[in-house]
Amino acid sequence: MSTDYYKKILENNQKWVESQLAIDKDYFKDLAKGQQPPLLWIGCSDSRVPANEIIGAKPGEVFVHRNIANMVVHSDMNMLSVLDYAVNVLKVKHVIVCGHYGCGGVKAAMGNQSIGLIDNWIRHIKDVYRLHEDYLNSIADEEDRFNKFVEINVQEQVFDLAKTSIVQNAWKNGQDLTLHGWAYGLNSGYVTDLGVNMTSNDNLDEVYRLKFSV
């Protein structure tokens, strides 16, 4: 990071604070009192996919977790900790998994080039491809196959969310919680609802449906 750029972003912060205070002098005082966001956003780390801006949300309205290719990995304690806090403490009503067309992580999972440490993370995405290999390989156009894989990956991550004990326990307790899957278009700015909106574990295979002790 150049010195000039570093100074610029500090100046940008000062200008942003001043602009917010000009609208509402108590803006930051009110923000510091706490948060009650209605949704948790699980998105990609890609710098072009800012959660708040995409949906026109203000600070305090979106609880966010981001990783490469918006994955829900059952052993990822970072993601699970965020999910647990969002569901059990903040009582969010919606969890959105938002992927995006042109995702580099998804693209990497379609090939075999070693990138480095990230290969271990990409393997989880490759597992999704393997599950849908016959269908994806039947799509002749490479760009169409790439776009469809982005969508399928999101759908699978929503199902993986539903498999967690955190989400299933919330549903068992009658908590108002809906899971959604979206794909964001970098070249349009629009999101596409992929039609995987879950409010119970009814769509899961029996082996994933957890039974809790009373």
N, CA and C atoms as a LAMMPS dump frame, in Angstrom:
ITEM: TIMESTEP
0
ITEM: NUMBER OF ATOMS
642
ITEM: BOX BOUNDS ff ff ff
-5.0000000000000000e+02 5.0000000000000000e+02
-5.0000000000000000e+02 5.0000000000000000e+02
-5.0000000000000000e+02 5.0000000000000000e+02
ITEM: ATOMS id mol type element x y z
1 1 1 N 0.849 -1.186 0
2 1 2 C 0 0 0
3 1 3 C 0.889 1.242 0
4 2 1 N 0.729 2.109 -0.988
5 2 2 C 1.547 3.308 -1.056
6 2 3 C 1.164 4.274 0.06
7 3 1 N 2.119 5.156 0.405
8 3 2 C 1.864 6.146 1.455
9 3 3 C 0.731 7.071 1.064
10 4 1 N 0.702 7.491 -0.211
11 4 2 C -0.35 8.394 -0.688
12 4 3 C -1.723 7.738 -0.566
13 5 1 N -1.798 6.463 -0.934
14 5 2 C -3.09 5.763 -0.853
15 5 3 C -3.512 5.62 0.603
16 6 1 N -2.563 5.308 1.464
17 6 2 C -2.876 5.15 2.887
18 6 3 C -3.426 6.448 3.469
19 7 1 N -2.798 7.559 3.128
20 7 2 C -3.285 8.859 3.591
21 7 3 C -4.677 9.141 3.039
22 8 1 N -4.887 8.741 1.797
23 8 2 C -6.172 8.997 1.143
24 8 3 C -7.31 8.276 1.854
25 9 1 N -7.109 7.02 2.253
26 9 2 C -8.212 6.297 2.886
27 9 3 C -8.486 6.83 4.294
28 10 1 N -7.457 7.352 4.959
29 10 2 C -7.683 7.992 6.249
30 10 3 C -8.5 9.271 6.07
31 11 1 N -8.192 10.023 5.028
32 11 2 C -8.948 11.231 4.726
33 11 3 C -10.388 10.884 4.352
34 12 1 N -10.546 9.787 3.627
35 12 2 C -11.887 9.354 3.249
36 12 3 C -12.729 9.041 4.487
37 13 1 N -12.089 8.44 5.489
38 13 2 C -12.796 8.131 6.728
39 13 3 C -13.284 9.412 7.402
40 14 1 N -12.418 10.407 7.462
41 14 2 C -12.804 11.667 8.09
42 14 3 C -13.971 12.316 7.353
43 15 1 N -13.923 12.29 6.039
44 15 2 C -15 12.879 5.229
45 15 3 C -16.304 12.114 5.433
46 16 1 N -16.193 10.788 5.541
47 16 2 C -17.392 9.961 5.744
48 16 3 C -18.035 10.268 7.088
49 17 1 N -17.22 10.368 8.137
50 17 2 C -17.744 10.707 9.468
51 17 3 C -18.453 12.056 9.421
52 18 1 N -17.831 13.027 8.807
53 18 2 C -18.424 14.364 8.719
54 18 3 C -19.737 14.354 7.954
55 19 1 N -19.794 13.571 6.889
56 19 2 C -21.032 13.511 6.089
57 19 3 C -22.161 12.849 6.867
58 20 1 N -21.841 11.834 7.666
59 20 2 C -22.871 11.171 8.468
60 20 3 C -23.377 12.087 9.581
61 21 1 N -22.465 12.788 10.217
62 21 2 C -22.846 13.686 11.305
63 21 3 C -23.653 14.88 10.805
64 22 1 N -23.404 15.272 9.551
65 22 2 C -24.166 16.378 8.968
66 22 3 C -25.629 16 8.784
67 23 1 N -25.872 14.712 8.585
68 23 2 C -27.242 14.211 8.42
69 23 3 C -27.885 13.95 9.776
70 24 1 N -27.098 13.352 10.687
71 24 2 C -27.617 12.98 12.006
72 24 3 C -26.483 13.096 13.023
73 25 1 N -26.56 14.097 13.899
74 25 2 C -25.47 14.342 14.847
75 25 3 C -25.295 13.212 15.863
76 26 1 N -26.342 12.38 16.035
77 26 2 C -26.278 11.263 16.982
78 26 3 C -26.036 9.919 16.289
79 27 1 N -25.664 9.967 15.012
80 27 2 C -25.526 8.741 14.216
81 27 3 C -24.628 7.708 14.894
82 28 1 N -23.439 8.092 15.286
83 28 2 C -22.48 7.135 15.859
84 28 3 C -22.81 6.801 17.306
85 29 1 N -23.395 7.742 18.038
86 29 2 C -23.83 7.457 19.395
87 29 3 C -24.903 6.368 19.391
88 30 1 N -25.843 6.483 18.464
89 30 2 C -26.908 5.488 18.367
90 30 3 C -26.351 4.143 17.907
91 31 1 N -25.397 4.174 16.965
92 31 2 C -24.809 2.946 16.432
93 31 3 C -24.049 2.19 17.518
94 32 1 N -23.442 2.919 18.431
95 32 2 C -22.627 2.302 19.483
96 32 3 C -23.46 1.611 20.561
97 33 1 N -24.761 1.857 20.562
98 33 2 C -25.618 1.281 21.596
99 33 3 C -25.834 -0.221 21.412
100 34 1 N -25.62 -0.731 20.22
101 34 2 C -25.792 -2.165 19.985
102 34 3 C -26.269 -2.446 18.581
103 35 1 N -26.382 -3.733 18.271
104 35 2 C -26.823 -4.136 16.937
105 35 3 C -27.958 -5.142 17.022
106 36 1 N -28.887 -5.02 16.098
107 36 2 C -29.982 -5.973 15.964
108 36 3 C -30.241 -6.229 14.475
109 37 1 N -29.251 -6.731 13.782
110 37 2 C -29.423 -6.959 12.343
111 37 3 C -30.43 -8.072 12.085
112 38 1 N -31.278 -7.919 11.071
113 38 2 C -32.259 -8.951 10.757
114 38 3 C -31.704 -10.096 9.928
115 39 1 N -30.488 -9.936 9.402
116 39 2 C -29.966 -11.002 8.545
117 39 3 C -28.473 -11.217 8.697
118 40 1 N -28.09 -12.448 8.406
119 40 2 C -26.682 -12.84 8.315
120 40 3 C -26.368 -13.074 6.85
121 41 1 N -25.282 -12.486 6.393
122 41 2 C -24.839 -12.601 5.003
123 41 3 C -23.586 -13.468 4.972
124 42 1 N -23.625 -14.569 4.263
125 42 2 C -22.44 -15.394 4.041
126 42 3 C -22.062 -15.226 2.582
127 43 1 N -20.996 -14.489 2.352
128 43 2 C -20.628 -14.143 0.985
129 43 3 C -19.188 -14.464 0.658
130 44 1 N -18.802 -14.102 -0.54
131 44 2 C -17.436 -14.324 -1.01
132 44 3 C -16.542 -13.177 -0.558
133 45 1 N -15.265 -13.472 -0.362
134 45 2 C -14.298 -12.455 0.051
135 45 3 C -13.973 -11.462 -1.062
136 46 1 N -14.426 -11.736 -2.259
137 46 2 C -14.152 -10.874 -3.413
138 46 3 C -14.488 -9.416 -3.079
139 47 1 N -13.555 -8.523 -3.338
140 47 2 C -13.717 -7.109 -2.979
141 47 3 C -14.823 -6.417 -3.759
142 48 1 N -15.3 -7.062 -4.835
143 48 2 C -16.346 -6.451 -5.669
144 48 3 C -17.751 -6.788 -5.2
145 49 1 N -17.855 -7.526 -4.079
146 49 2 C -19.176 -7.976 -3.614
147 49 3 C -19.417 -7.496 -2.179
148 50 1 N -19.639 -6.18 -1.991
149 50 2 C -19.867 -5.637 -0.646
150 50 3 C -21.311 -5.843 -0.201
151 51 1 N -21.506 -6.571 0.874
152 51 2 C -22.846 -6.964 1.309
153 51 3 C -23.78 -5.776 1.516
154 52 1 N -23.363 -4.819 2.327
155 52 2 C -24.248 -3.695 2.65
156 52 3 C -24.677 -2.908 1.416
157 53 1 N -23.719 -2.62 0.543
158 53 2 C -24.01 -1.789 -0.616
159 53 3 C -24.949 -2.484 -1.597
160 54 1 N -24.766 -3.784 -1.773
161 54 2 C -25.586 -4.52 -2.735
162 54 3 C -27.063 -4.439 -2.399
163 55 1 N -27.381 -4.498 -1.107
164 55 2 C -28.792 -4.497 -0.72
165 55 3 C -29.219 -3.166 -0.102
166 56 1 N -28.374 -2.151 -0.221
167 56 2 C -28.735 -0.829 0.264
168 56 3 C -28.947 -0.773 1.761
169 57 1 N -28.163 -1.553 2.516
170 57 2 C -28.323 -1.617 3.965
171 57 3 C -27.344 -0.673 4.664
172 58 1 N -27.764 -0.172 5.81
173 58 2 C -26.926 0.708 6.614
174 58 3 C -26.079 -0.114 7.591
175 59 1 N -25.028 0.489 8.162
176 59 2 C -24.286 -0.198 9.219
177 59 3 C -25.234 -0.602 10.346
178 60 1 N -25.069 -1.84 10.82
179 60 2 C -25.942 -2.341 11.872
180 60 3 C -27.089 -3.188 11.366
181 61 1 N -27.256 -3.263 10.039
182 61 2 C -28.38 -4.006 9.475
183 61 3 C -27.995 -5.377 8.933
184 62 1 N -26.689 -5.626 8.774
185 62 2 C -26.242 -6.896 8.204
186 62 3 C -25.065 -7.444 9.008
187 63 1 N -25.21 -8.666 9.512
188 63 2 C -24.106 -9.383 10.147
189 63 3 C -23.431 -10.178 9.04
190 64 1 N -22.109 -10.111 8.946
191 64 2 C -21.432 -10.606 7.745
192 64 3 C -20.329 -11.619 8.053
193 65 1 N -20.327 -12.689 7.258
194 65 2 C -19.193 -13.614 7.222
195 65 3 C -18.818 -13.789 5.754
196 66 1 N -17.529 -13.68 5.457
197 66 2 C -17.082 -13.839 4.066
198 66 3 C -15.882 -14.777 4.01
199 67 1 N -15.855 -15.601 2.99
200 67 2 C -14.689 -16.443 2.723
201 67 3 C -14.635 -16.7 1.222
202 68 1 N -13.6 -17.343 0.775
203 68 2 C -13.448 -17.6 -0.654
204 68 3 C -14.549 -18.54 -1.136
205 69 1 N -15.352 -18.05 -2.077
206 69 2 C -16.434 -18.798 -2.721
207 69 3 C -17.617 -19.085 -1.8
208 70 1 N -17.78 -18.238 -0.754
209 70 2 C -18.971 -18.305 0.118
210 70 3 C -19.312 -19.724 0.56
211 71 1 N -18.329 -20.394 1.137
212 71 2 C -18.501 -21.786 1.516
213 71 3 C -19.022 -21.955 2.947
214 72 1 N -19.825 -23.002 3.142
215 72 2 C -20.288 -23.409 4.472
216 72 3 C -19.648 -24.769 4.737
217 73 1 N -18.504 -24.749 5.407
218 73 2 C -17.722 -25.956 5.666
219 73 3 C -17.97 -26.402 7.097
220 74 1 N -18.36 -27.654 7.279
221 74 2 C -18.821 -28.126 8.586
222 74 3 C -17.754 -28.063 9.671
223 75 1 N -16.486 -27.962 9.293
224 75 2 C -15.406 -27.903 10.28
225 75 3 C -14.823 -26.497 10.43
226 76 1 N -15.418 -25.524 9.786
227 76 2 C -14.924 -24.146 9.828
228 76 3 C -15.467 -23.453 11.071
229 77 1 N -14.663 -23.383 12.114
230 77 2 C -15.116 -22.816 13.381
231 77 3 C -15.372 -21.316 13.298
232 78 1 N -14.715 -20.652 12.391
233 78 2 C -14.976 -19.223 12.182
234 78 3 C -16.413 -19.034 11.706
235 79 1 N -16.766 -19.73 10.63
236 79 2 C -18.115 -19.616 10.086
237 79 3 C -19.156 -20.076 11.098
238 80 1 N -18.9 -21.202 11.772
239 80 2 C -19.866 -21.735 12.737
240 80 3 C -20.053 -20.792 13.921
241 81 1 N -18.988 -20.136 14.352
242 81 2 C -19.086 -19.182 15.46
243 81 3 C -19.934 -17.979 15.061
244 82 1 N -19.722 -17.492 13.848
245 82 2 C -20.536 -16.381 13.339
246 82 3 C -21.996 -16.804 13.241
247 83 1 N -22.237 -17.987 12.697
248 83 2 C -23.6 -18.501 12.546
249 83 3 C -24.273 -18.655 13.905
250 84 1 N -23.549 -19.222 14.858
251 84 2 C -24.113 -19.438 16.184
252 84 3 C -24.492 -18.116 16.847
253 85 1 N -23.619 -17.143 16.761
254 85 2 C -23.903 -15.841 17.369
255 85 3 C -25.08 -15.166 16.669
256 86 1 N -25.105 -15.246 15.349
257 86 2 C -26.179 -14.606 14.589
258 86 3 C -27.538 -15.217 14.902
259 87 1 N -27.582 -16.548 14.974
260 87 2 C -28.856 -17.246 15.183
261 87 3 C -29.287 -17.23 16.641
262 88 1 N -28.371 -17.521 17.547
263 88 2 C -28.747 -17.717 18.949
264 88 3 C -28.673 -16.466 19.817
265 89 1 N -27.893 -15.482 19.406
266 89 2 C -27.79 -14.252 20.196
267 89 3 C -28.507 -13.09 19.504
268 90 1 N -28.163 -12.856 18.243
269 90 2 C -28.786 -11.756 17.511
270 90 3 C -30.196 -12.09 17.027
271 91 1 N -30.499 -13.389 16.951
272 91 2 C -31.822 -13.855 16.516
273 91 3 C -32.178 -13.339 15.117
274 92 1 N -31.222 -13.444 14.185
275 92 2 C -31.51 -13.036 12.816
276 92 3 C -32.657 -13.878 12.262
277 93 1 N -33.4 -13.305 11.349
278 93 2 C -34.531 -14.01 10.749
279 93 3 C -34.191 -14.584 9.377
280 94 1 N -33.106 -14.1 8.787
281 94 2 C -32.714 -14.565 7.458
282 94 3 C -31.205 -14.81 7.404
283 95 1 N -30.819 -15.871 6.721
284 95 2 C -29.413 -16.116 6.402
285 95 3 C -29.325 -16.224 4.887
286 96 1 N -28.527 -15.369 4.289
287 96 2 C -28.364 -15.365 2.835
288 96 3 C -26.968 -15.845 2.476
289 97 1 N -26.893 -16.897 1.668
290 97 2 C -25.622 -17.295 1.062
291 97 3 C -25.605 -16.64 -0.315
292 98 1 N -24.663 -15.738 -0.521
293 98 2 C -24.607 -15.013 -1.789
294 98 3 C -23.302 -15.294 -2.523
295 99 1 N -23.409 -16.023 -3.627
296 99 2 C -22.265 -16.23 -4.502
297 99 3 C -22.281 -15.176 -5.59
298 100 1 N -21.346 -15.253 -6.496
299 100 2 C -21.352 -14.278 -7.599
300 100 3 C -20.766 -14.91 -8.858
301 101 1 N -21.328 -14.525 -9.972
302 101 2 C -20.821 -14.987 -11.263
303 101 3 C -19.412 -14.423 -11.459
304 102 1 N -18.544 -15.237 -12.038
305 102 2 C -17.158 -14.834 -12.217
306 102 3 C -16.293 -15.085 -10.996
307 103 1 N -16.773 -15.912 -10.069
308 103 2 C -16.037 -16.194 -8.834
309 103 3 C -14.733 -16.941 -9.118
310 104 1 N -13.625 -16.37 -8.668
311 104 2 C -12.326 -16.987 -8.921
312 104 3 C -12.15 -18.32 -8.237
313 105 1 N -12.709 -18.462 -7.03
314 105 2 C -12.601 -19.726 -6.31
315 105 3 C -13.332 -20.841 -7.018
316 106 1 N -14.521 -20.551 -7.511
317 106 2 C -15.292 -21.541 -8.256
318 106 3 C -14.58 -21.891 -9.552
319 107 1 N -14.029 -20.874 -10.218
320 107 2 C -13.299 -21.117 -11.469
321 107 3 C -12.092 -22.016 -11.221
322 108 1 N -11.37 -21.761 -10.137
323 108 2 C -10.187 -22.563 -9.816
324 108 3 C -10.566 -24.011 -9.567
325 109 1 N -11.748 -24.23 -8.98
326 109 2 C -12.189 -25.592 -8.668
327 109 3 C -12.546 -26.373 -9.928
328 110 1 N -12.703 -25.677 -11.049
329 110 2 C -13.019 -26.342 -12.312
330 110 3 C -11.761 -26.822 -13.023
331 111 1 N -10.599 -26.402 -12.533
332 111 2 C -9.338 -26.805 -13.147
333 111 3 C -8.472 -27.576 -12.178
334 112 1 N -7.222 -27.794 -12.556
335 112 2 C -6.308 -28.601 -11.734
336 112 3 C -5.001 -27.892 -11.411
337 113 1 N -4.93 -26.599 -11.698
338 113 2 C -3.72 -25.85 -11.428
339 113 3 C -3.543 -25.639 -9.931
340 114 1 N -2.383 -26.002 -9.415
341 114 2 C -2.095 -25.774 -7.996
342 114 3 C -1.828 -24.286 -7.778
343 115 1 N -2.462 -23.724 -6.745
344 115 2 C -2.309 -22.311 -6.446
345 115 3 C -1.462 -22.111 -5.198
346 116 1 N -1.476 -23.101 -4.312
347 116 2 C -0.743 -22.991 -3.056
348 116 3 C -1.604 -23.474 -1.907
349 117 1 N -1.502 -22.807 -0.769
350 117 2 C -2.261 -23.198 0.413
351 117 3 C -3.763 -23.259 0.14
352 118 1 N -4.231 -22.367 -0.704
353 118 2 C -5.665 -22.294 -0.997
354 118 3 C -6.189 -23.575 -1.653
355 119 1 N -5.299 -24.42 -2.18
356 119 2 C -5.732 -25.696 -2.779
357 119 3 C -6.584 -26.498 -1.794
358 120 1 N -6.255 -26.41 -0.517
359 120 2 C -6.987 -27.167 0.502
360 120 3 C -8.417 -26.663 0.667
361 121 1 N -8.611 -25.367 0.476
362 121 2 C -9.957 -24.788 0.552
363 121 3 C -10.743 -25.075 -0.733
364 122 1 N -10.045 -24.955 -1.855
365 122 2 C -10.68 -25.198 -3.154
366 122 3 C -11.223 -26.621 -3.242
367 123 1 N -10.591 -27.552 -2.513
368 123 2 C -11.048 -28.94 -2.552
369 123 3 C -12.503 -29.074 -2.133
370 124 1 N -12.946 -28.252 -1.196
371 124 2 C -14.345 -28.295 -0.776
372 124 3 C -15.271 -27.923 -1.939
373 125 1 N -14.825 -26.981 -2.75
374 125 2 C -15.621 -26.581 -3.914
375 125 3 C -15.6 -27.695 -4.96
376 126 1 N -14.458 -28.354 -5.102
377 126 2 C -14.366 -29.485 -6.029
378 126 3 C -15.324 -30.61 -5.628
379 127 1 N -15.519 -30.781 -4.314
380 127 2 C -16.461 -31.804 -3.847
381 127 3 C -17.87 -31.523 -4.362
382 128 1 N -18.224 -30.246 -4.44
383 128 2 C -19.532 -29.869 -4.983
384 128 3 C -19.595 -30.222 -6.469
385 129 1 N -18.511 -29.952 -7.186
386 129 2 C -18.495 -30.281 -8.621
387 129 3 C -18.675 -31.784 -8.822
388 130 1 N -17.987 -32.565 -7.991
389 130 2 C -18.074 -34.019 -8.116
390 130 3 C -19.509 -34.511 -7.939
391 131 1 N -20.25 -33.889 -7.018
392 131 2 C -21.641 -34.281 -6.786
393 131 3 C -22.527 -34.045 -8.008
394 132 1 N -22.156 -33.05 -8.815
395 132 2 C -22.983 -32.667 -9.96
396 132 3 C -22.21 -32.806 -11.282
397 133 1 N -21.201 -33.664 -11.256
398 133 2 C -20.269 -33.762 -12.388
399 133 3 C -20.959 -34.107 -13.697
400 134 1 N -21.843 -35.094 -13.676
401 134 2 C -22.483 -35.519 -14.927
402 134 3 C -23.276 -34.374 -15.553
403 135 1 N -24.039 -33.672 -14.718
404 135 2 C -24.841 -32.563 -15.239
405 135 3 C -23.954 -31.435 -15.735
406 136 1 N -22.971 -31.027 -14.935
407 136 2 C -22.118 -29.914 -15.328
408 136 3 C -21.308 -30.231 -16.576
409 137 1 N -20.805 -31.454 -16.685
410 137 2 C -20.033 -31.833 -17.868
411 137 3 C -20.885 -31.919 -19.124
412 138 1 N -22.207 -32.015 -18.942
413 138 2 C -23.098 -32.071 -20.105
414 138 3 C -23.331 -30.684 -20.716
415 139 1 N -22.908 -29.629 -20.012
416 139 2 C -23.064 -28.262 -20.527
417 139 3 C -21.859 -27.941 -21.398
418 140 1 N -22.078 -27.844 -22.69
419 140 2 C -20.978 -27.704 -23.642
420 140 3 C -20.255 -26.368 -23.532
421 141 1 N -21.005 -25.291 -23.387
422 141 2 C -20.395 -23.967 -23.337
423 141 3 C -19.721 -23.761 -21.976
424 142 1 N -18.44 -23.436 -22
425 142 2 C -17.674 -23.329 -20.757
426 142 3 C -18.185 -22.214 -19.853
427 143 1 N -18.584 -21.085 -20.427
428 143 2 C -19.079 -19.974 -19.619
429 143 3 C -20.409 -20.327 -18.962
430 144 1 N -21.276 -21.005 -19.717
431 144 2 C -22.556 -21.444 -19.155
432 144 3 C -22.335 -22.443 -18.021
433 145 1 N -21.36 -23.337 -18.208
434 145 2 C -21.043 -24.332 -17.184
435 145 3 C -20.518 -23.638 -15.92
436 146 1 N -19.675 -22.636 -16.123
437 146 2 C -19.117 -21.856 -15.013
438 146 3 C -20.241 -21.172 -14.227
439 147 1 N -21.148 -20.521 -14.943
440 147 2 C -22.26 -19.819 -14.287
441 147 3 C -23.166 -20.786 -13.531
442 148 1 N -23.416 -21.922 -14.129
443 148 2 C -24.277 -22.91 -13.474
444 148 3 C -23.591 -23.487 -12.228
445 149 1 N -22.29 -23.664 -12.294
446 149 2 C -21.554 -24.178 -11.14
447 149 3 C -21.606 -23.177 -9.989
448 150 1 N -21.51 -21.883 -10.303
449 150 2 C -21.651 -20.844 -9.28
450 150 3 C -22.989 -21.007 -8.563
451 151 1 N -24.051 -21.204 -9.332
452 151 2 C -25.398 -21.335 -8.767
453 151 3 C -25.533 -22.612 -7.943
454 152 1 N -25.043 -23.716 -8.485
455 152 2 C -25.136 -24.989 -7.768
456 152 3 C -24.346 -24.933 -6.468
457 153 1 N -23.182 -24.288 -6.507
458 153 2 C -22.375 -24.174 -5.294
459 153 3 C -23.137 -23.43 -4.205
460 154 1 N -23.813 -22.35 -4.564
461 154 2 C -24.614 -21.607 -3.589
462 154 3 C -25.71 -22.495 -3.015
463 155 1 N -26.414 -23.193 -3.89
464 155 2 C -27.506 -24.062 -3.439
465 155 3 C -27.006 -25.115 -2.455
466 156 1 N -25.855 -25.698 -2.739
467 156 2 C -25.299 -26.716 -1.85
468 156 3 C -24.895 -26.119 -0.498
469 157 1 N -24.428 -24.876 -0.514
470 157 2 C -24.042 -24.248 0.755
471 157 3 C -25.264 -23.949 1.618
472 158 1 N -26.398 -23.639 0.979
473 158 2 C -27.636 -23.442 1.73
474 158 3 C -28.051 -24.758 2.387
475 159 1 N -27.948 -25.852 1.636
476 159 2 C -28.263 -27.163 2.213
477 159 3 C -27.307 -27.494 3.358
478 160 1 N -26.033 -27.135 3.2
479 160 2 C -25.067 -27.396 4.268
480 160 3 C -25.379 -26.574 5.504
481 161 1 N -25.895 -25.367 5.323
482 161 2 C -26.344 -24.56 6.459
483 161 3 C -27.468 -25.271 7.2
484 162 1 N -28.417 -25.799 6.424
485 162 2 C -29.571 -26.477 7.011
486 162 3 C -29.161 -27.742 7.767
487 163 1 N -28.021 -28.308 7.421
488 163 2 C -27.553 -29.528 8.083
489 163 3 C -26.929 -29.239 9.447
490 164 1 N -26.584 -27.994 9.723
491 164 2 C -25.907 -27.683 10.985
492 164 3 C -26.856 -27.826 12.171
493 165 1 N -26.307 -28.221 13.301
494 165 2 C -27.117 -28.33 14.522
495 165 3 C -27.629 -26.96 14.957
496 166 1 N -26.897 -25.906 14.618
497 166 2 C -27.298 -24.547 14.989
498 166 3 C -28.632 -24.191 14.348
499 167 1 N -28.717 -24.397 13.057
500 167 2 C -29.941 -24.051 12.324
501 167 3 C -31.076 -25.011 12.683
502 168 1 N -30.777 -26.307 12.741
503 168 2 C -31.835 -27.275 13.029
504 168 3 C -32.399 -27.097 14.443
505 169 1 N -31.557 -26.738 15.389
506 169 2 C -32.036 -26.512 16.746
507 169 3 C -32.937 -25.273 16.795
508 170 1 N -32.583 -24.254 16.029
509 170 2 C -33.418 -23.051 15.975
510 170 3 C -34.787 -23.39 15.408
511 171 1 N -34.821 -24.183 14.36
512 171 2 C -36.102 -24.6 13.772
513 171 3 C -36.902 -25.448 14.758
514 172 1 N -36.206 -26.326 15.477
515 172 2 C -36.893 -27.175 16.455
516 172 3 C -37.574 -26.335 17.537
517 173 1 N -36.941 -25.218 17.883
518 173 2 C -37.473 -24.341 18.918
519 173 3 C -38.499 -23.343 18.379
520 174 1 N -38.845 -23.483 17.103
521 174 2 C -39.856 -22.608 16.521
522 174 3 C -39.357 -21.224 16.154
523 175 1 N -38.038 -21.076 16.068
524 175 2 C -37.468 -19.769 15.724
525 175 3 C -37.756 -19.421 14.273
526 176 1 N -38.089 -18.17 14.03
527 176 2 C -38.364 -17.67 12.684
528 176 3 C -37.039 -17.482 11.956
529 177 1 N -36.688 -18.441 11.119
530 177 2 C -35.389 -18.416 10.446
531 177 3 C -35.523 -19.011 9.048
532 178 1 N -35.153 -18.232 8.05
533 178 2 C -35.223 -18.687 6.659
534 178 3 C -33.853 -18.575 6.01
535 179 1 N -33.484 -19.618 5.283
536 179 2 C -32.215 -19.636 4.55
537 179 3 C -32.492 -19.334 3.075
538 180 1 N -31.602 -18.561 2.458
539 180 2 C -31.771 -18.17 1.065
540 180 3 C -30.472 -18.362 0.297
541 181 1 N -30.569 -18.561 -1.009
542 181 2 C -29.405 -18.638 -1.877
543 181 3 C -29.51 -17.643 -3.009
544 182 1 N -28.502 -16.79 -3.141
545 182 2 C -28.485 -15.758 -4.185
546 182 3 C -27.209 -15.877 -5.021
547 183 1 N -27.298 -15.339 -6.239
548 183 2 C -26.112 -15.162 -7.075
549 183 3 C -26.097 -13.712 -7.549
550 184 1 N -24.958 -13.072 -7.385
551 184 2 C -24.812 -11.653 -7.716
552 184 3 C -24.105 -11.495 -9.052
553 185 1 N -24.628 -10.601 -9.879
554 185 2 C -24.019 -10.338 -11.178
555 185 3 C -23.068 -9.158 -11.116
556 186 1 N -21.793 -9.402 -11.256
557 186 2 C -20.815 -8.315 -11.215
558 186 3 C -21.044 -7.314 -12.33
559 187 1 N -21.518 -7.787 -13.475
560 187 2 C -21.68 -6.905 -14.626
561 187 3 C -23.035 -6.221 -14.693
562 188 1 N -23.907 -6.5 -13.719
563 188 2 C -25.232 -5.881 -13.732
564 188 3 C -25.594 -5.246 -12.393
565 189 1 N -25.056 -5.793 -11.309
566 189 2 C -25.394 -5.296 -9.979
567 189 3 C -26.609 -5.967 -9.377
568 190 1 N -27.312 -6.769 -10.17
569 190 2 C -28.526 -7.424 -9.685
570 190 3 C -28.218 -8.775 -9.052
571 191 1 N -29.054 -9.146 -8.06
572 191 2 C -28.967 -10.485 -7.489
573 191 3 C -30.081 -11.343 -8.06
574 192 1 N -29.808 -12.628 -8.171
575 192 2 C -30.8 -13.605 -8.612
576 192 3 C -31.122 -14.529 -7.45
577 193 1 N -32.39 -14.601 -7.083
578 193 2 C -32.83 -15.552 -6.062
579 193 3 C -32.848 -16.93 -6.72
580 194 1 N -32.041 -17.845 -6.219
581 194 2 C -31.888 -19.153 -6.861
582 194 3 C -32.975 -20.152 -6.47
583 195 1 N -33.952 -19.686 -5.702
584 195 2 C -35.104 -20.532 -5.413
585 195 3 C -34.864 -21.605 -4.373
586 196 1 N -33.811 -21.471 -3.597
587 196 2 C -33.571 -22.427 -2.512
588 196 3 C -33.769 -21.661 -1.206
589 197 1 N -35.032 -21.585 -0.786
590 197 2 C -35.423 -20.836 0.409
591 197 3 C -35.981 -21.83 1.413
592 198 1 N -35.253 -22.043 2.505
593 198 2 C -35.586 -23.118 3.441
594 198 3 C -36.016 -22.587 4.807
595 199 1 N -37.098 -23.139 5.324
596 199 2 C -37.587 -22.774 6.652
597 199 3 C -37.662 -23.981 7.587
598 200 1 N -37.231 -25.141 7.092
599 200 2 C -37.198 -26.359 7.895
600 200 3 C -36.236 -27.335 7.23
601 201 1 N -36.007 -28.49 7.894
602 201 2 C -35.096 -29.473 7.305
603 201 3 C -35.826 -30.501 6.438
604 202 1 N -37.058 -30.185 6.033
605 202 2 C -37.859 -31.121 5.231
606 202 3 C -37.201 -31.497 3.909
607 203 1 N -36.375 -30.589 3.382
608 203 2 C -35.733 -30.856 2.097
609 203 3 C -34.408 -31.607 2.219
610 204 1 N -34.038 -31.946 3.437
611 204 2 C -32.799 -32.693 3.643
612 204 3 C -33.057 -34.188 3.635
613 205 1 N -32.054 -34.958 3.224
614 205 2 C -32.145 -36.407 3.337
615 205 3 C -32.289 -36.774 4.815
616 206 1 N -32.955 -37.871 5.079
617 206 2 C -33.253 -38.293 6.435
618 206 3 C -31.996 -38.371 7.304
619 207 1 N -30.886 -38.785 6.727
620 207 2 C -29.668 -38.978 7.507
621 207 3 C -29.168 -37.677 8.126
622 208 1 N -29.554 -36.522 7.559
623 208 2 C -29.085 -35.236 8.073
624 208 3 C -30.038 -34.606 9.101
625 209 1 N -31.211 -35.18 9.284
626 209 2 C -32.202 -34.576 10.175
627 209 3 C -31.898 -34.964 11.621
628 210 1 N -31.502 -33.987 12.385
629 210 2 C -31.072 -34.245 13.749
630 210 3 C -32.239 -34.357 14.717
631 211 1 N -32.105 -35.232 15.709
632 211 2 C -33.079 -35.365 16.766
633 211 3 C -32.424 -34.903 18.054
634 212 1 N -33.071 -33.98 18.741
635 212 2 C -32.492 -33.383 19.943
636 212 3 C -33.153 -33.955 21.192
637 213 1 N -32.347 -34.114 22.236
638 213 2 C -32.887 -34.561 23.517
639 213 3 C -33.717 -33.43 24.117
640 214 1 N -34.795 -33.807 24.801
641 214 2 C -35.663 -32.794 25.418
642 214 3 C -34.94 -32.181 26.616
